[in-house]
Amino acid sequence: MLSKWVSERARKRFQYRETPKLPTNIKGQVMKRVKVEFSSDGIVIKHTSFQVVQGDRVLVEDSISGKISDVFVRNYDVNADGGPVSVLFVKGGITGLNVNATLS
């Protein structure tokens, strides 16, 4: 009975609230999605930082850690134009790791 009362109260509280929408256009640039694919034959990576860049602009800074034995994908929403993107590792490339970044 208590859970029904709680769920009814929560429904009433949020029923007229508008769902926030992400901006699709900021200062003339459209929000796009960067898909970064990591693949290997089972190498282990210990907290390796990387950047997704477009020209001289850094779009994403993140890190990966763990064993990659198949394709591992991360998606990021970025403010970018239609130019090519690339992935740079802070400490240089990792032998045996294949990385592909695409912008859509």
C-alpha positions in Angstrom: 0.0 0.0 0.0 2.8 2.4 0.8 4.6 1.8 -2.5 1.4 2.6 -4.4 1.0 5.8 -2.4 4.7 6.7 -3.1 4.4 6.0 -6.9 1.2 8.0 -7.1 2.8 11.0 -5.4 5.9 10.7 -7.7 3.6 10.5 -10.8 1.7 13.7 -9.8 4.9 15.5 -9.0 6.5 14.9 -12.4 3.4 14.6 -14.6 3.5 18.1 -16.0 7.3 18.6 -15.9 8.8 19.1 -19.4 11.6 16.7 -20.4 14.8 18.6 -20.8 16.2 18.6 -24.4 19.8 18.9 -25.3 20.7 21.8 -27.6 21.2 20.8 -31.2 22.8 24.1 -32.3 25.2 26.2 -30.2 26.8 29.3 -31.8 26.4 28.0 -35.4 27.7 24.5 -34.7 25.5 21.4 -34.6 25.8 18.8 -31.8 27.1 15.6 -33.3 27.9 12.2 -32.0 31.4 10.8 -32.0 31.6 7.0 -32.0 35.0 5.6 -30.8 35.6 1.9 -31.4 38.4 0.1 -29.6 39.4 -3.5 -30.6 42.2 -5.9 -29.9 42.9 -9.6 -29.4 42.8 -9.4 -25.6 45.3 -6.8 -24.4 45.0 -5.3 -20.9 45.1 -1.6 -20.5 45.7 0.2 -17.2 44.0 3.6 -17.0 45.1 5.1 -20.3 44.0 8.6 -21.1 43.0 9.7 -24.7 41.6 12.6 -26.5 39.3 12.8 -29.5 40.4 15.8 -31.6 39.2 17.7 -34.7 41.9 19.8 -36.2 43.5 21.6 -33.1 40.3 21.3 -31.0 39.9 18.7 -28.3 36.3 17.4 -28.4 36.6 14.6 -25.8 39.0 13.7 -23.0 38.5 10.3 -21.4 40.3 7.2 -20.3 39.9 3.5 -20.7 41.0 0.6 -18.4 40.6 -3.1 -18.5 40.9 -6.0 -20.9 39.7 -5.5 -24.5 39.1 -8.8 -26.3 36.5 -7.7 -28.8 35.1 -4.5 -30.1 34.4 -1.9 -27.3 32.4 1.2 -28.3 32.0 4.6 -26.6 29.7 7.3 -27.9 30.0 11.0 -27.1 27.8 14.0 -27.9 30.1 16.8 -29.1 30.0 20.3 -30.5 31.8 19.9 -33.8 31.7 20.6 -37.5 31.8 18.0 -40.3 35.6 17.6 -40.5 37.6 14.4 -39.7 38.3 13.4 -36.1 41.1 11.4 -34.7 42.1 9.8 -31.4 45.3 10.6 -29.6 46.7 8.8 -26.6 48.4 11.0 -24.0 51.3 8.5 -23.6 51.6 7.5 -27.2 50.0 4.6 -29.2 49.3 1.2 -27.6 50.7 -1.8 -29.5 47.9 -4.2 -30.5 45.0 -1.7 -30.0 43.0 -0.7 -33.0 41.0 2.6 -32.6 38.5 4.0 -35.1 36.6 7.3 -34.5 33.7 8.4 -36.7 31.5 11.5 -36.6 27.8 11.3 -37.3 
